[in-house]
């Protein structure tokens, strides 16, 4: 049986994409993770979009568009959502990845 060497994704990525494309992809991934966090919280609490809208005072259509990446949301509205479900909003500043 032939053995294959595993190559880290970042090495493969550098061969397939330009640095600009990599940065664009990374931004999309990070945005998607943030959107998933909102959806995951809502699902964890067993709330529908309509129920979260009622609790937070933010229209259901806005919540839907945010979860689907069709609309941005302000920090103020995120705090409003967090308060409505008895949560704190945590925002972190992290070191940038080394650019090689």
N, CA, C and O atoms as a Tinker XYZ file with bonds, in Angstrom:
   400  protein
     1  N      0.848000   -1.173000    0.000000    73     2
     2  CA     0.000000    0.000000    0.000000    64     1     3
     3  C      0.897000    1.241000    0.000000    63     2     4     5
     4  O      1.858000    1.331000    0.764000    81     3
     5  N      0.564000    2.184000   -0.865000    73     3     6
     6  CA     1.355000    3.398000   -0.993000    64     5     7
     7  C      1.048000    4.347000    0.165000    63     6     8     9
     8  O     -0.113000    4.555000    0.516000    81     7
     9  N      2.100000    4.921000    0.755000    73     7    10
    10  CA     1.912000    5.872000    1.848000    64     9    11
    11  C      1.981000    7.283000    1.282000    63    10    12    13
    12  O      2.805000    7.588000    0.419000    81    11
    13  N      1.112000    8.119000    1.780000    73    11    14
    14  CA     1.077000    9.502000    1.354000    64    13    15
    15  C      1.488000   10.403000    2.509000    63    14    16    17
    16  O      1.147000   10.153000    3.665000    81    15
    17  N      2.209000   11.431000    2.181000    73    15    18
    18  CA     2.613000   12.399000    3.187000    64    17    19
    19  C      1.535000   13.470000    3.265000    63    18    20    21
    20  O      1.137000   14.029000    2.243000    81    19
    21  N      1.062000   13.758000    4.470000    73    19    22
    22  CA     0.085000   14.812000    4.653000    64    21    23
    23  C      0.789000   16.169000    4.576000    63    22    24    25
    24  O      1.844000   16.373000    5.176000    81    23
    25  N      0.196000   17.066000    3.844000    73    23    26
    26  CA     0.763000   18.399000    3.679000    64    25    27
    27  C     -0.193000   19.399000    4.328000    63    26    28    29
    28  O     -1.399000   19.338000    4.092000    81    27
    29  N      0.327000   20.315000    5.138000    73    27    30
    30  CA    -0.558000   21.311000    5.765000    64    29    31
    31  C     -1.310000   22.126000    4.712000    63    30    32    33
    32  O     -0.764000   22.464000    3.661000    81    31
    33  N     -2.572000   22.435000    5.014000    73    31    34
    34  CA    -3.412000   23.162000    4.083000    64    33    35
    35  C     -2.775000   24.481000    3.658000    63    34    36    37
    36  O     -2.867000   24.853000    2.489000    81    35
    37  N     -2.133000   25.195000    4.580000    73    35    38
    38  CA    -1.532000   26.493000    4.247000    64    37    39
    39  C     -0.477000   26.352000    3.140000    63    38    40    41
    40  O     -0.319000   27.258000    2.322000    81    39
    41  N      0.232000   25.244000    3.110000    73    39    42
    42  CA     1.220000   25.027000    2.040000    64    41    43
    43  C      0.522000   24.811000    0.698000    63    42    44    45
    44  O      0.944000   25.362000   -0.319000    81    43
    45  N     -0.517000   24.031000    0.694000    73    43    46
    46  CA    -1.272000   23.771000   -0.529000    64    45    47
    47  C     -1.927000   25.065000   -1.006000    63    46    48    49
    48  O     -1.907000   25.388000   -2.194000    81    47
    49  N     -2.495000   25.782000   -0.077000    73    47    50
    50  CA    -3.185000   27.032000   -0.376000    64    49    51
    51  C     -2.258000   28.021000   -1.102000    63    50    52    53
    52  O     -2.672000   28.682000   -2.055000    81    51
    53  N     -1.018000   28.116000   -0.648000    73    51    54
    54  CA    -0.048000   29.037000   -1.263000    64    53    55
    55  C      0.247000   28.669000   -2.711000    63    54    56    57
    56  O      0.558000   29.537000   -3.527000    81    55
    57  N      0.150000   27.392000   -3.026000    73    55    58
    58  CA     0.408000   26.947000   -4.396000    64    57    59
    59  C     -0.795000   27.171000   -5.304000    63    58    60    61
    60  O     -0.643000   27.337000   -6.514000    81    59
    61  N     -1.989000   27.174000   -4.720000    73    59    62
    62  CA    -3.211000   27.274000   -5.513000    64    61    63
    63  C     -3.733000   28.697000   -5.686000    63    62    64    65
    64  O     -4.369000   29.007000   -6.693000    81    63
    65  N     -3.464000   29.569000   -4.701000    73    63    66
    66  CA    -4.063000   30.896000   -4.687000    64    65    67
    67  C     -3.015000   31.984000   -4.514000    63    66    68    69
    68  O     -1.919000   31.741000   -4.009000    81    67
    69  N     -3.376000   33.190000   -4.944000    73    67    70
    70  CA    -2.526000   34.352000   -4.684000    64    69    71
    71  C     -2.760000   34.781000   -3.235000    63    70    72    73
    72  O     -3.727000   34.352000   -2.607000    81    71
    73  N     -1.881000   35.621000   -2.713000    73    71    74
    74  CA    -2.034000   36.098000   -1.336000    64    73    75
    75  C     -3.345000   36.867000   -1.175000    63    74    76    77
    76  O     -4.020000   36.755000   -0.151000    81    75
    77  N     -3.692000   37.634000   -2.180000    73    75    78
    78  CA    -4.951000   38.394000   -2.140000    64    77    79
    79  C     -6.153000   37.454000   -2.059000    63    78    80    81
    80  O     -7.090000   37.709000   -1.302000    81    79
    81  N     -6.131000   36.372000   -2.831000    73    79    82
    82  CA    -7.229000   35.395000   -2.802000    64    81    83
    83  C     -7.299000   34.702000   -1.447000    63    82    84    85
    84  O     -8.390000   34.458000   -0.930000    81    83
    85  N     -6.151000   34.384000   -0.875000    73    83    86
    86  CA    -6.107000   33.733000    0.440000    64    85    87
    87  C     -6.733000   34.646000    1.484000    63    86    88    89
    88  O     -7.525000   34.191000    2.310000    81    87
    89  N     -6.386000   35.925000    1.456000    73    87    90
    90  CA    -6.931000   36.874000    2.432000    64    89    91
    91  C     -8.443000   37.014000    2.278000    63    90    92    93
    92  O     -9.166000   37.094000    3.270000    81    91
    93  N     -8.919000   37.044000    1.031000    73    91    94
    94  CA   -10.357000   37.142000    0.780000    64    93    95
    95  C    -11.085000   35.898000    1.305000    63    94    96    97
    96  O    -12.145000   36.008000    1.920000    81    95
    97  N    -10.517000   34.736000    1.063000    73    95    98
    98  CA   -11.105000   33.479000    1.545000    64    97    99
    99  C    -11.128000   33.471000    3.071000    63    98   100   101
   100  O    -12.135000   33.098000    3.673000    81    99
   101  N    -10.030000   33.878000    3.697000    73    99   102
   102  CA    -9.952000   33.902000    5.163000    64   101   103
   103  C    -11.016000   34.823000    5.757000    63   102   104   105
   104  O    -11.643000   34.483000    6.760000    81   103
   105  N    -11.221000   35.999000    5.134000    73   103   106
   106  CA   -12.251000   36.932000    5.634000    64   105   107
   107  C    -13.632000   36.302000    5.545000    63   106   108   109
   108  O    -14.442000   36.433000    6.463000    81   107
   109  N    -13.900000   35.613000    4.431000    73   107   110
   110  CA   -15.208000   34.965000    4.280000    64   109   111
   111  C    -15.411000   33.879000    5.329000    63   110   112   113
   112  O    -16.504000   33.736000    5.877000    81   111
   113  N    -14.371000   33.124000    5.605000    73   111   114
   114  CA   -14.455000   32.060000    6.610000    64   113   115
   115  C    -14.718000   32.662000    7.979000    63   114   116   117
   116  O    -15.570000   32.176000    8.724000    81   115
   117  N    -13.981000   33.729000    8.315000    73   115   118
   118  CA   -14.169000   34.362000    9.619000    64   117   119
   119  C    -15.574000   34.935000    9.752000    63   118   120   121
   120  O    -16.193000   34.814000   10.809000    81   119
   121  N    -16.087000   35.562000    8.684000    73   119   122
   122  CA   -17.453000   36.082000    8.713000    64   121   123
   123  C    -18.451000   34.957000    8.922000    63   122   124   125
   124  O    -19.391000   35.094000    9.705000    81   123
   125  N    -18.253000   33.858000    8.232000    73   123   126
   126  CA   -19.167000   32.719000    8.349000    64   125   127
   127  C    -19.168000   32.154000    9.762000    63   126   128   129
   128  O    -20.218000   31.776000   10.281000    81   127
   129  N    -17.989000   32.094000   10.388000    73   127   130
   130  CA   -17.913000   31.588000   11.756000    64   129   131
   131  C    -18.696000   32.474000   12.712000    63   130   132   133
   132  O    -19.375000   31.976000   13.610000    81   131
   133  N    -18.603000   33.786000   12.524000    73   131   134
   134  CA   -19.345000   34.716000   13.375000    64   133   135
   135  C    -20.851000   34.541000   13.181000    63   134   136   137
   136  O    -21.613000   34.563000   14.148000    81   135
   137  N    -21.273000   34.367000   11.935000    73   135   138
   138  CA   -22.700000   34.176000   11.658000    64   137   139
   139  C    -23.203000   32.868000   12.246000    63   138   140   141
   140  O    -24.315000   32.797000   12.768000    81   139
   141  N    -22.377000   31.838000   12.157000    73   139   142
   142  CA   -22.754000   30.544000   12.716000    64   141   143
   143  C    -22.890000   30.625000   14.229000    63   142   144   145
   144  O    -23.708000   29.917000   14.814000    81   143
   145  N    -22.095000   31.482000   14.872000    73   143   146
   146  CA   -22.174000   31.622000   16.325000    64   145   147
   147  C    -23.552000   32.127000   16.737000    63   146   148   149
   148  O    -24.104000   31.667000   17.737000    81   147
   149  N    -24.111000   33.062000   15.985000    73   147   150
   150  CA   -25.448000   33.568000   16.285000    64   149   151
   151  C    -26.490000   32.469000   16.091000    63   150   152   153
   152  O    -27.355000   32.270000   16.944000    81   151
   153  N    -26.406000   31.767000   14.982000    73   151   154
   154  CA   -27.355000   30.682000   14.709000    64   153   155
   155  C    -27.217000   29.571000   15.746000    63   154   156   157
   156  O    -28.217000   29.037000   16.229000    81   155
   157  N    -25.971000   29.222000   16.089000    73   155   158
   158  CA   -25.743000   28.165000   17.083000    64   157   159
   159  C    -26.332000   28.539000   18.439000    63   158   160   161
   160  O    -26.931000   27.700000   19.111000    81   159
   161  N    -26.161000   29.810000   18.843000    73   159   162
   162  CA   -26.730000   30.249000   20.122000    64   161   163
   163  C    -28.245000   30.118000   20.096000    63   162   164   165
   164  O    -28.849000   29.590000   21.029000    81   163
   165  N    -28.848000   30.600000   19.023000    73   163   166
   166  CA   -30.304000   30.528000   18.911000    64   165   167
   167  C    -30.793000   29.081000   18.965000    63   166   168   169
   168  O    -31.766000   28.771000   19.652000    81   167
   169  N    -30.115000   28.211000   18.242000    73   167   170
   170  CA   -30.503000   26.792000   18.244000    64   169   171
   171  C    -30.256000   26.145000   19.602000    63   170   172   173
   172  O    -31.063000   25.341000   20.068000    81   171
   173  N    -29.142000   26.496000   20.232000    73   171   174
   174  CA   -28.820000   25.961000   21.566000    64   173   175
   175  C    -29.915000   26.310000   22.569000    63   174   176   177
   176  O    -30.234000   25.521000   23.458000    81   175
   177  N    -30.481000   27.500000   22.415000    73   175   178
   178  CA   -31.540000   27.952000   23.322000    64   177   179
   179  C    -32.917000   27.452000   22.893000    63   178   180   181
   180  O    -33.912000   27.687000   23.578000    81   179
   181  N    -32.966000   26.761000   21.751000    73   179   182
   182  CA   -34.230000   26.214000   21.257000    64   181   183
   183  C    -35.195000   27.295000   20.785000    63   182   184   185
   184  O    -36.412000   27.137000   20.882000    81   183
   185  N    -34.643000   28.393000   20.273000    73   183   186
   186  CA   -35.481000   29.497000   19.823000    64   185   187
   187  C    -35.576000   29.523000   18.299000    63   186   188   189
   188  O    -34.608000   29.231000   17.598000    81   187
   189  N    -36.741000   29.871000   17.809000    73   187   190
   190  CA   -36.889000   30.134000   16.383000    64   189   191
   191  C    -36.425000   31.572000   16.136000    63   190   192   193
   192  O    -36.221000   32.338000   17.078000    81   191
   193  N    -36.265000   31.920000   14.881000    73   191   194
   194  CA   -35.924000   33.311000   14.560000    64   193   195
   195  C    -37.016000   34.251000   15.051000    63   194   196   197
   196  O    -36.726000   35.336000   15.555000    81   195
   197  N    -38.257000   33.839000   14.906000    73   195   198
   198  CA   -39.387000   34.657000   15.353000    64   197   199
   199  C    -39.340000   34.873000   16.872000    63   198   200   201
   200  O    -39.562000   35.985000   17.350000    81   199
   201  N    -39.053000   33.816000   17.617000    73   199   202
   202  CA   -38.980000   33.943000   19.078000    64   201   203
   203  C    -37.824000   34.854000   19.504000    63   202   204   205
   204  O    -37.973000   35.665000   20.418000    81   203
   205  N    -36.678000   34.717000   18.842000    73   203   206
   206  CA   -35.547000   35.592000   19.150000    64   205   207
   207  C    -35.884000   37.032000   18.799000    63   206   208   209
   208  O    -35.494000   37.955000   19.513000    81   207
   209  N    -36.599000   37.224000   17.713000    73   207   210
   210  CA   -37.024000   38.566000   17.315000    64   209   211
   211  C    -37.924000   39.191000   18.382000    63   210   212   213
   212  O    -37.756000   40.358000   18.736000    81   211
   213  N    -38.858000   38.425000   18.881000    73   211   214
   214  CA   -39.773000   38.920000   19.917000    64   213   215
   215  C    -39.011000   39.285000   21.193000    63   214   216   217
   216  O    -39.272000   40.321000   21.805000    81   215
   217  N    -38.077000   38.436000   21.582000    73   215   218
   218  CA   -37.306000   38.674000   22.813000    64   217   219
   219  C    -36.370000   39.878000   22.674000    63   218   220   221
   220  O    -36.206000   40.650000   23.619000    81   219
   221  N    -35.758000   40.036000   21.494000    73   219   222
   222  CA   -34.721000   41.056000   21.320000    64   221   223
   223  C    -35.231000   42.382000   20.765000    63   222   224   225
   224  O    -34.570000   43.412000   20.899000    81   223
   225  N    -36.406000   42.354000   20.143000    73   223   226
   226  CA   -36.928000   43.568000   19.525000    64   225   227
   227  C    -36.322000   43.848000   18.158000    63   226   228   229
   228  O    -36.513000   44.925000   17.594000    81   227
   229  N    -35.600000   42.885000   17.636000    73   227   230
   230  CA   -34.997000   43.016000   16.302000    64   229   231
   231  C    -35.866000   42.217000   15.328000    63   230   232   233
   232  O    -36.210000   41.071000   15.615000    81   231
   233  N    -36.223000   42.798000   14.190000    73   231   234
   234  CA   -37.111000   42.089000   13.260000    64   233   235
   235  C    -36.565000   40.710000   12.839000    63   234   236   237
   236  O    -35.361000   40.525000   12.661000    81   235
   237  N    -37.490000   39.761000   12.688000    73   235   238
   238  CA   -37.110000   38.416000   12.277000    64   237   239
   239  C    -36.367000   38.428000   10.949000    63   238   240   241
   240  O    -35.425000   37.661000   10.750000    81   239
   241  N    -36.795000   39.304000   10.037000    73   239   242
   242  CA   -36.141000   39.364000    8.736000    64   241   243
   243  C    -34.683000   39.796000    8.874000    63   242   244   245
   244  O    -33.821000   39.327000    8.131000    81   243
   245  N    -34.412000   40.678000    9.813000    73   243   246
   246  CA   -33.026000   41.103000   10.049000    64   245   247
   247  C    -32.202000   39.946000   10.585000    63   246   248   249
   248  O    -31.082000   39.717000   10.130000    81   247
   249  N    -32.753000   39.210000   11.555000    73   247   250
   250  CA   -32.048000   38.053000   12.117000    64   249   251
   251  C    -31.769000   37.032000   11.023000    63   250   252   253
   252  O    -30.671000   36.480000   10.950000    81   251
   253  N    -32.758000   36.780000   10.174000    73   251   254
   254  CA   -32.587000   35.826000    9.078000    64   253   255
   255  C    -31.481000   36.272000    8.129000    63   254   256   257
   256  O    -30.619000   35.475000    7.760000    81   255
   257  N    -31.501000   37.540000    7.733000    73   255   258
   258  CA   -30.493000   38.045000    6.804000    64   257   259
   259  C    -29.095000   38.009000    7.416000    63   258   260   261
   260  O    -28.120000   37.726000    6.720000    81   259
   261  N    -28.995000   38.291000    8.700000    73   259   262
   262  CA   -27.688000   38.239000    9.372000    64   261   263
   263  C    -27.181000   36.803000    9.396000    63   262   264   265
   264  O    -26.023000   36.543000    9.068000    81   263
   265  N    -28.043000   35.878000    9.781000    73   263   266
   266  CA   -27.642000   34.469000    9.843000    64   265   267
   267  C    -27.243000   33.916000    8.476000    63   266   268   269
   268  O    -26.407000   33.017000    8.384000    81   267
   269  N    -27.841000   34.455000    7.422000    73   267   270
   270  CA   -27.544000   33.971000    6.069000    64   269   271
   271  C    -26.465000   34.778000    5.361000    63   270   272   273
   272  O    -26.190000   34.555000    4.182000    81   271
   273  N    -25.856000   35.714000    6.077000    73   271   274
   274  CA   -24.758000   36.490000    5.512000    64   273   275
   275  C    -25.190000   37.538000    4.508000    63   274   276   277
   276  O    -24.368000   38.027000    3.733000    81   275
   277  N    -26.460000   37.890000    4.510000    73   275   278
   278  CA   -26.966000   38.875000    3.565000    64   277   279
   279  C    -26.974000   40.285000    4.135000    63   278   280   281
   280  O    -27.251000   41.249000    3.422000    81   279
   281  N    -26.671000   40.402000    5.419000    73   279   282
   282  CA   -26.705000   41.701000    6.079000    64   281   283
   283  C    -25.718000   41.721000    7.233000    63   282   284   285
   284  O    -25.536000   40.720000    7.927000    81   283
   285  N    -25.088000   42.862000    7.430000    73   283   286
   286  CA   -24.231000   43.055000    8.595000    64   285   287
   287  C    -25.085000   43.505000    9.765000    63   286   288   289
   288  O    -26.217000   43.957000    9.591000    81   287
   289  N    -24.528000   43.375000   10.952000    73   287   290
   290  CA   -25.251000   43.791000   12.144000    64   289   291
   291  C    -24.307000   44.592000   13.028000    63   290   292   293
   292  O    -23.116000   44.293000   13.113000    81   291
   293  N    -24.842000   45.597000   13.675000    73   291   294
   294  CA   -24.020000   46.454000   14.527000    64   293   295
   295  C    -23.735000   45.757000   15.859000    63   294   296   297
   296  O    -24.447000   44.839000   16.266000    81   295
   297  N    -22.688000   46.216000   16.514000    73   295   298
   298  CA   -22.363000   45.690000   17.843000    64   297   299
   299  C    -23.521000   45.991000   18.792000    63   298   300   301
   300  O    -23.853000   45.169000   19.646000    81   299
   301  N    -24.127000   47.153000   18.649000    73   299   302
   302  CA   -25.268000   47.512000   19.492000    64   301   303
   303  C    -26.378000   46.460000   19.403000    63   302   304   305
   304  O    -26.935000   46.051000   20.422000    81   303
   305  N    -26.694000   46.029000   18.185000    73   303   306
   306  CA   -27.756000   45.030000   18.016000    64   305   307
   307  C    -27.321000   43.662000   18.529000    63   306   308   309
   308  O    -28.144000   42.902000   19.040000    81   307
   309  N    -26.047000   43.347000   18.399000    73   307   310
   310  CA   -25.562000   42.084000   18.967000    64   309   311
   311  C    -25.698000   42.099000   20.484000    63   310   312   313
   312  O    -26.076000   41.094000   21.088000    81   311
   313  N    -25.390000   43.240000   21.098000    73   311   314
   314  CA   -25.561000   43.377000   22.551000    64   313   315
   315  C    -27.037000   43.248000   22.914000    63   314   316   317
   316  O    -27.383000   42.623000   23.917000    81   315
   317  N    -27.894000   43.835000   22.105000    73   315   318
   318  CA   -29.339000   43.742000   22.321000    64   317   319
   319  C    -29.796000   42.278000   22.298000    63   318   320   321
   320  O    -30.584000   41.852000   23.143000    81   319
   321  N    -29.295000   41.521000   21.330000    73   319   322
   322  CA   -29.635000   40.093000   21.247000    64   321   323
   323  C    -29.087000   39.359000   22.463000    63   322   324   325
   324  O    -29.800000   38.576000   23.092000    81   323
   325  N    -27.828000   39.607000   22.797000    73   323   326
   326  CA   -27.199000   38.938000   23.943000    64   325   327
   327  C    -27.986000   39.213000   25.229000    63   326   328   329
   328  O    -28.257000   38.294000   26.002000    81   327
   329  N    -28.346000   40.464000   25.452000    73   327   330
   330  CA   -29.104000   40.818000   26.663000    64   329   331
   331  C    -30.455000   40.128000   26.702000    63   330   332   333
   332  O    -30.928000   39.743000   27.771000    81   331
   333  N    -31.077000   39.970000   25.544000    73   331   334
   334  CA   -32.412000   39.372000   25.499000    64   333   335
   335  C    -32.406000   37.890000   25.875000    63   334   336   337
   336  O    -33.438000   37.339000   26.258000    81   335
   337  N    -31.230000   37.243000   25.764000    73   335   338
   338  CA   -31.140000   35.820000   26.114000    64   337   339
   339  C    -30.193000   35.606000   27.301000    63   338   340   341
   340  O    -29.654000   34.518000   27.502000    81   339
   341  N    -30.010000   36.681000   28.081000    73   339   342
   342  CA   -29.220000   36.625000   29.311000    64   341   343
   343  C    -27.787000   36.144000   29.059000    63   342   344   345
   344  O    -27.273000   35.274000   29.762000    81   343
   345  N    -27.155000   36.737000   28.032000    73   343   346
   346  CA   -25.767000   36.417000   27.696000    64   345   347
   347  C    -24.965000   37.705000   27.618000    63   346   348   349
   348  O    -25.525000   38.782000   27.417000    81   347
   349  N    -23.661000   37.592000   27.776000    73   347   350
   350  CA   -22.742000   38.692000   27.515000    64   349   351
   351  C    -22.162000   38.497000   26.131000    63   350   352   353
   352  O    -21.961000   37.367000   25.688000    81   351
   353  N    -21.892000   39.595000   25.450000    73   351   354
   354  CA   -21.231000   39.536000   24.150000    64   353   355
   355  C    -19.741000   39.658000   24.389000    63   354   356   357
   356  O    -19.293000   40.560000   25.098000    81   355
   357  N    -18.976000   38.763000   23.806000    73   355   358
   358  CA   -17.522000   38.786000   23.948000    64   357   359
   359  C    -16.883000   39.016000   22.597000    63   358   360   361
   360  O    -17.117000   38.267000   21.649000    81   359
   361  N    -16.070000   40.065000   22.517000    73   359   362
   362  CA   -15.334000   40.374000   21.288000    64   361   363
   363  C    -13.861000   40.321000   21.641000    63   362   364   365
   364  O    -13.443000   40.898000   22.645000    81   363
   365  N    -13.074000   39.638000   20.835000    73   363   366
   366  CA   -11.649000   39.468000   21.126000    64   365   367
   367  C    -10.793000   40.071000   20.033000    63   366   368   369
   368  O    -11.122000   39.989000   18.849000    81   367
   369  N     -9.692000   40.677000   20.442000    73   367   370
   370  CA    -8.662000   41.092000   19.505000    64   369   371
   371  C     -7.555000   40.061000   19.626000    63   370   372   373
   372  O     -7.040000   39.814000   20.717000    81   371
   373  N     -7.197000   39.468000   18.515000    73   371   374
   374  CA    -6.166000   38.438000   18.527000    64   373   375
   375  C     -5.023000   38.856000   17.619000    63   374   376   377
   376  O     -5.196000   39.666000   16.708000    81   375
   377  N     -3.858000   38.294000   17.881000    73   375   378
   378  CA    -2.699000   38.615000   17.048000    64   377   379
   379  C     -2.949000   38.175000   15.609000    63   378   380   381
   380  O     -3.598000   37.162000   15.350000    81   379
   381  N     -2.419000   38.960000   14.691000    73   379   382
   382  CA    -2.514000   38.583000   13.288000    64   381   383
   383  C     -1.626000   37.389000   13.038000    63   382   384   385
   384  O     -0.590000   37.213000   13.680000    81   383
   385  N     -2.053000   36.570000   12.089000    73   383   386
   386  CA    -1.223000   35.448000   11.681000    64   385   387
   387  C      0.012000   35.982000   10.972000    63   386   388   389
   388  O     -0.044000   37.003000   10.286000    81   387
   389  N      1.113000   35.291000   11.143000    73   387   390
   390  CA     2.341000   35.699000   10.458000    64   389   391
   391  C      2.154000   35.572000    8.962000    63   390   392   393
   392  O      1.730000   34.530000    8.461000    81   391
   393  N      2.473000   36.640000    8.254000    73   391   394
   394  CA     2.403000   36.599000    6.795000    64   393   395
   395  C      3.784000   36.303000    6.278000    63   394   396   397
   396  O      4.743000   37.015000    6.575000    81   395
   397  N      3.879000   35.242000    5.499000    73   395   398
   398  CA     5.187000   34.831000    4.981000    64   397   399
   399  C      5.309000   35.111000    3.521000    63   398   400
   400  O      6.347000   34.827000    2.923000    81   399
